[in-house]
Amino acid sequence: MIDSLKKLISYYEEVISLPHRREIAAELRDEEDLFFLLLYSEMIGIPNPAYYYTLELYPYMIEKFHDWHLRMGMEKSPMHGIRCC
């Protein structure tokens, strides 16, 4: 009984979110783009007061950096220390 109720609830959530998946994905991508801008802002000349605290995130985010700078309209990497192109 409980398993069938969980399946029903899961199915209901899928049906409700189905038409909005593209919008949700676009919103998440915009949020990620803003986060990358904050993360790498010091390297492109924008002062970042939290620079010291974001340094430890670089190794995790470097894999996605290439896609981000292409989405932002930069053909080449704006940072000399990061070679991705």
Secondary structure, 3 states (H helix, E strand, C coil): CHHHHHHHHHHHHHHHHHHHHHHHHHHHHHHHHHHHHHHHHHHHCCCCCCHHHHHHHHHHHHHHHHHHHHHCCCCCCCCCCCCCC
